[in-house]
Amino acid sequence: MLHRIACVLLISRLAGEPESIERLDPALDRILPVDAAVETLMTGFAWVEGPVWDPRHSRLLFSDIPANTIHAWSAANEHLDIFLKPSGYTGTGDYGREPGANGLALNADGDLLCCEHGDRRLSILKPGGGKLTLADRFEGQRLNSPNDLTLHPNGSIYFTDPPYGLPRGADDPFRELDFCGVYRIDPEGKLQLLTREIERPNGIALNPQGDLLYVSQSSGKEPFIWRFPIENDGSLGPRRMFFDARTLEGPGAPDGLKVAEDGTVFATGPGGLLILSPTGKLLGRILCHRPTANVALAPGELYLTSSDRILRVPRIMPR
């Protein structure tokens, strides 16, 4: 109990410190401007996740999971709107602490794909229309709680399915699968289990070429980022360790991640946001001093969902 109280007090103290950029390698100067600062855009949310940049409308979409809401923030007028509520649980009554949508993505047609905790499915929202279910069962058993997703250039969807969104987590009596999977929905809509060897798969991202898949392992014992080659049929080759976060200090664990045009990996983890070279070298961190869930890439900018707030950091676009 004393250890738990000490941890809470430490995080509380650190959360009062201003965000900063920790530069560990000169290569970071080609990714973040040397005079870059961390800007707080909004605060007051419960727990924000799943940010995605919508280039058609110059806005950021993001989830507030406990509030069962997706928000839209306009870059043009800096106005915040409720985009969708409910976002991830459409039943009656209470559904635990995290009922709403988590990871979000936009496909080439501008449709919004959502990982829904409460309804335990991956869905697609057509502009001006309702939601359609893309996947909610594997071999007849309900998914745990789809967490995050990434889209392949060929139209395939890769997503993770840990139990974090279930009311009682891994011990929930309504849990039907006894593993946490990484899945693929192929362009024809068929669901395929790719791997069940990661204890708690969380964030997921593809490189721009679509031949490498990154998956964050958010277990406290193994705070790793794994990398898999993607075979011609969309399946995964042997995994290898891309980054081991056990030596890093700070609140948080590997969670959401994105891969930039030049292969730079932006991954949330201990302390805030980790910036990694294509070979897995840690170039620097954006220190948020609070658990930071995910990141979105926009032209010339990064957006972070950091506990109860949205942060923005300028970045240099790769040539």
C-alpha positions as CSV (number, residue, x, y, z in Angstrom):
1,M,0.0,0.0,0.0
2,L,2.8,2.4,0.8
3,H,4.4,1.7,-2.5
4,R,1.2,2.4,-4.3
5,I,0.7,5.7,-2.4
6,A,4.3,6.7,-3.2
7,C,3.7,6.0,-6.9
8,V,0.5,8.1,-7.0
9,L,2.3,11.0,-5.2
10,L,5.2,10.8,-7.6
11,I,3.0,10.9,-10.7
12,S,1.0,13.7,-9.2
13,R,4.2,15.7,-8.6
14,L,5.6,15.0,-12.0
15,A,2.2,16.0,-13.6
16,G,2.7,19.4,-12.3
17,E,6.0,19.9,-14.1
18,P,5.9,21.5,-17.5
19,E,6.3,19.3,-20.6
20,S,9.7,19.4,-22.2
21,I,11.8,17.7,-25.0
22,E,14.6,15.5,-24.0
23,R,17.2,15.4,-26.9
24,L,19.4,12.3,-26.8
25,D,20.8,12.2,-30.3
26,P,21.6,15.0,-32.9
27,A,19.4,13.2,-35.4
28,L,16.4,14.5,-33.5
29,D,17.1,18.0,-34.8
30,R,16.0,16.7,-38.3
31,I,12.6,15.5,-36.8
32,L,11.7,18.2,-34.2
33,P,12.8,21.9,-34.7
34,V,15.5,22.9,-32.3
35,D,13.2,25.5,-30.8
36,A,10.2,23.2,-30.6
37,A,7.9,23.6,-27.6
38,V,5.1,21.5,-26.3
39,E,1.7,23.3,-26.4
40,T,-1.3,22.3,-24.4
41,L,-4.4,22.7,-26.6
42,M,-7.2,21.4,-24.3
43,T,-7.6,19.9,-20.8
44,G,-10.4,18.6,-18.7
45,F,-11.1,15.2,-20.3
46,A,-11.3,11.9,-18.4
47,W,-8.9,9.8,-20.5
48,V,-8.2,10.6,-24.1
49,E,-7.0,8.1,-26.8
50,G,-7.1,7.2,-30.4
51,P,-6.2,10.6,-32.1
52,V,-6.3,10.7,-35.9
53,W,-5.8,13.7,-38.2
54,D,-8.6,14.2,-40.7
55,P,-7.0,16.1,-43.6
56,R,-10.3,16.6,-45.5
57,H,-11.6,18.8,-42.7
58,S,-8.4,20.0,-41.1
59,R,-9.4,18.6,-37.8
60,L,-8.3,16.2,-35.1
61,L,-10.6,13.4,-34.0
62,F,-10.0,11.7,-30.7
63,S,-11.7,9.5,-28.1
64,D,-12.6,10.2,-24.5
65,I,-13.1,6.6,-23.5
66,P,-14.8,6.9,-20.1
67,A,-17.1,9.6,-21.5
68,N,-18.1,7.3,-24.4
69,T,-17.4,10.2,-26.8
70,I,-15.4,11.1,-29.9
71,H,-14.5,14.8,-30.1
72,A,-13.5,16.8,-33.2
73,W,-11.2,19.8,-32.8
74,S,-11.0,22.2,-35.8
75,A,-7.5,23.6,-36.5
76,A,-9.1,26.5,-38.5
77,N,-11.1,28.0,-35.6
78,E,-9.7,26.0,-32.7
79,H,-13.3,24.9,-31.9
80,L,-14.2,21.7,-30.1
81,D,-17.3,19.7,-31.0
82,I,-18.8,16.4,-30.0
83,F,-18.4,14.3,-33.1
84,L,-20.1,11.1,-31.9
85,K,-21.8,10.0,-28.6
86,P,-22.1,7.2,-27.7
87,S,-18.9,6.2,-29.4
88,G,-18.3,2.6,-28.2
89,Y,-21.1,1.4,-26.0
90,T,-24.7,1.5,-27.1
91,G,-26.3,-0.7,-24.5
92,T,-28.4,0.4,-21.4
93,G,-26.9,0.8,-18.0
94,D,-23.3,1.1,-16.9
95,Y,-20.4,-0.6,-18.7
96,G,-17.4,-0.2,-16.5
97,R,-14.8,2.5,-16.6
98,E,-13.9,2.4,-20.3
99,P,-17.0,2.0,-22.4
100,G,-16.2,4.2,-25.4
101,A,-14.3,3.9,-28.6
102,N,-10.5,3.7,-28.4
103,G,-8.3,3.6,-31.6
104,L,-9.6,5.5,-34.6
105,A,-8.5,5.5,-38.3
106,L,-9.7,7.0,-41.5
107,N,-9.6,5.0,-44.7
108,A,-9.0,6.3,-48.3
109,D,-12.7,7.2,-48.7
110,G,-12.8,9.2,-45.5
111,D,-14.8,6.6,-43.5
112,L,-14.1,6.5,-39.8
113,L,-13.0,3.1,-38.3
114,C,-13.5,2.6,-34.6
115,C,-12.2,0.1,-32.0
116,E,-15.2,-0.1,-29.7
117,H,-14.7,-1.2,-26.1
118,G,-18.3,-1.6,-24.9
119,D,-19.8,-3.1,-28.0
120,R,-16.6,-5.2,-28.4
121,R,-16.2,-4.7,-32.1
122,L,-14.4,-3.0,-35.0
123,S,-16.8,-0.7,-36.8
124,I,-16.9,1.6,-39.7
125,L,-18.9,4.9,-39.9
126,K,-19.9,6.1,-43.3
127,P,-20.2,9.9,-43.7
128,G,-23.9,10.7,-43.3
129,G,-24.7,7.1,-42.4
130,G,-24.8,4.7,-39.6
131,K,-22.2,2.2,-38.3
132,L,-21.4,-1.1,-39.8
133,T,-19.7,-4.0,-37.9
134,L,-16.5,-5.1,-39.5
135,A,-15.6,-7.7,-36.8
136,D,-17.0,-8.7,-33.5
137,R,-16.3,-12.5,-33.2
138,F,-13.5,-14.9,-33.9
139,E,-14.5,-18.4,-34.6
140,G,-17.9,-17.7,-33.0
141,Q,-16.5,-16.2,-29.8
142,R,-16.8,-12.5,-29.0
143,L,-13.7,-10.4,-29.2
144,N,-12.3,-9.0,-25.9
145,S,-12.2,-5.2,-26.5
146,P,-10.6,-4.1,-29.8
147,N,-8.0,-1.5,-28.8
148,D,-6.1,0.0,-31.8
149,L,-5.8,-0.4,-35.5
150,T,-3.8,0.5,-38.6
151,L,-4.7,0.4,-42.3
152,H,-2.6,-1.3,-45.0
153,P,-2.3,0.3,-48.5
154,N,-4.1,-2.7,-50.0
155,G,-7.2,-2.1,-47.8
156,S,-6.4,-4.7,-45.1
157,I,-7.0,-3.7,-41.5
158,Y,-4.7,-4.8,-38.7
159,F,-5.9,-4.5,-35.0
160,T,-5.2,-5.6,-31.5
161,D,-7.6,-7.1,-29.0
162,P,-6.5,-7.0,-25.3
163,P,-9.1,-7.1,-22.5
164,Y,-8.6,-3.6,-21.2
165,G,-12.1,-2.4,-22.2
166,L,-13.9,-5.2,-20.4
167,P,-15.5,-4.0,-17.1
168,R,-13.3,-6.5,-15.1
169,G,-10.5,-6.7,-17.5
170,A,-8.9,-10.1,-18.0
171,D,-11.1,-11.6,-15.3
172,D,-14.4,-10.4,-16.7
173,P,-17.0,-13.2,-16.5
174,F,-18.3,-12.4,-20.0
175,R,-14.9,-12.8,-21.6
176,E,-15.0,-15.5,-24.2
177,L,-11.5,-15.7,-25.7
178,D,-8.7,-16.9,-23.4
179,F,-6.0,-15.0,-25.3
180,C,-5.2,-11.5,-26.7
181,G,-4.9,-11.5,-30.4
182,V,-3.5,-9.5,-33.3
183,Y,-5.9,-9.8,-36.2
184,R,-6.2,-8.9,-39.9
185,I,-9.3,-8.2,-41.9
186,D,-8.4,-8.8,-45.5
187,P,-9.8,-6.6,-48.4
188,E,-12.6,-9.1,-48.8
189,G,-13.7,-8.8,-45.2
190,K,-12.3,-12.1,-43.8
191,L,-11.0,-12.1,-40.3
192,Q,-7.7,-13.8,-39.7
193,L,-5.8,-14.3,-36.4
194,L,-2.2,-13.4,-37.0
195,T,-0.6,-14.0,-33.6
196,R,-1.6,-14.7,-30.0
197,E,2.0,-14.7,-28.7
198,I,1.9,-11.2,-27.3
199,E,0.5,-11.1,-23.8
200,R,-1.1,-7.7,-24.0
201,P,-1.0,-6.3,-27.6
202,N,-1.9,-2.6,-27.5
203,G,-0.8,0.0,-30.1
204,I,-0.2,-1.0,-33.7
205,A,1.2,0.7,-36.8
206,L,2.5,-0.1,-40.2
207,N,5.5,1.5,-42.0
208,P,4.6,3.5,-45.1
209,Q,5.6,0.6,-47.4
210,G,3.3,-1.7,-45.6
211,D,5.9,-4.5,-45.2
212,L,6.6,-4.0,-41.4
213,L,4.1,-4.2,-38.6
214,Y,4.8,-2.7,-35.1
215,V,2.9,-3.8,-32.0
216,S,3.3,-2.4,-28.5
217,Q,3.3,-4.8,-25.6
218,S,1.9,-2.9,-22.6
219,S,2.4,-5.6,-19.9
220,G,4.4,-4.3,-16.9
221,K,6.8,-7.2,-17.1
222,E,7.6,-6.8,-20.8
223,P,7.2,-3.2,-21.9
224,F,8.4,-4.0,-25.4
225,I,7.7,-2.8,-29.0
226,W,7.7,-5.8,-31.4
227,R,8.3,-5.7,-35.1
228,F,7.0,-8.3,-37.6
229,P,7.7,-8.6,-41.4
230,I,4.5,-8.8,-43.4
231,E,4.4,-11.7,-45.9
232,N,2.9,-11.4,-49.4
233,D,-0.3,-13.0,-48.2
234,G,-0.7,-10.5,-45.3
235,S,0.4,-12.9,-42.6
236,L,3.3,-12.1,-40.2
237,G,6.8,-13.4,-40.3
238,P,8.9,-14.0,-37.1
239,R,8.8,-11.2,-34.6
240,R,11.8,-9.4,-33.3
241,M,12.4,-6.9,-30.5
242,F,12.3,-3.4,-31.9
243,F,12.6,-1.5,-28.6
244,D,12.9,-2.5,-24.9
245,A,11.5,0.2,-22.6
246,R,12.4,-1.4,-19.3
247,T,15.3,1.0,-18.7
248,L,13.3,4.1,-19.1
249,E,11.8,6.0,-16.1
250,G,8.6,7.9,-16.0
251,P,4.9,7.2,-15.8
252,G,3.2,5.1,-18.6
253,A,4.0,2.1,-20.7
254,P,4.3,1.3,-24.4
255,D,0.9,2.1,-25.9
256,G,-0.1,3.9,-29.1
257,L,2.4,4.4,-32.0
258,K,2.7,5.8,-35.5
259,V,5.3,5.5,-38.2
260,A,6.3,8.6,-40.2
261,E,7.0,8.9,-43.9
262,D,10.7,8.3,-43.3
263,G,10.3,5.3,-41.0
264,T,10.7,7.3,-37.7
265,V,8.6,5.6,-35.0
266,F,6.7,7.8,-32.6
267,A,5.6,5.6,-29.7
268,T,4.1,6.5,-26.3
269,G,5.8,5.0,-23.4
270,P,7.5,5.7,-20.1
271,G,7.6,9.5,-19.6
272,G,5.6,10.5,-22.6
273,L,6.4,10.1,-26.3
274,L,9.5,8.1,-27.5
275,I,11.0,9.1,-30.8
276,L,12.8,6.1,-32.4
277,S,14.9,5.7,-35.5
278,P,13.9,3.1,-38.1
279,T,16.6,0.8,-36.4
280,G,15.1,1.2,-33.0
281,K,17.5,3.8,-31.5
282,L,16.0,6.2,-29.0
283,L,16.6,9.7,-30.3
284,G,14.7,11.6,-27.7
285,R,11.5,11.9,-25.7
286,I,8.7,14.4,-25.3
287,L,8.4,14.3,-21.5
288,C,4.7,14.8,-20.5
289,H,5.1,13.7,-16.8
290,R,1.9,11.7,-17.0
291,P,0.7,8.5,-18.7
292,T,0.4,9.3,-22.4
293,A,-1.8,7.0,-24.5
294,N,-1.3,7.8,-28.2
295,V,-0.1,10.1,-31.0
296,A,-1.4,11.4,-34.3
297,L,0.8,12.6,-37.2
298,A,-0.4,15.7,-39.1
299,P,1.5,17.8,-41.6
300,G,4.2,19.6,-39.7
301,E,2.7,18.6,-36.3
302,L,2.3,15.9,-33.7
303,Y,-0.8,15.6,-31.5
304,L,-0.6,13.7,-28.2
305,T,-3.4,12.3,-26.1
306,S,-1.8,12.6,-22.6
307,S,-4.1,11.6,-19.7
308,D,-6.7,14.4,-19.5
309,R,-5.3,16.7,-22.2
310,I,-4.4,17.2,-25.9
311,L,-0.8,18.4,-26.6
312,R,0.7,19.7,-29.9
313,V,4.3,19.7,-31.0
314,P,5.8,20.9,-34.3
315,R,7.7,18.5,-36.4
316,I,9.8,18.7,-39.5
317,M,8.3,16.9,-42.5
318,P,10.7,14.4,-44.1
319,R,11.9,15.2,-47.6
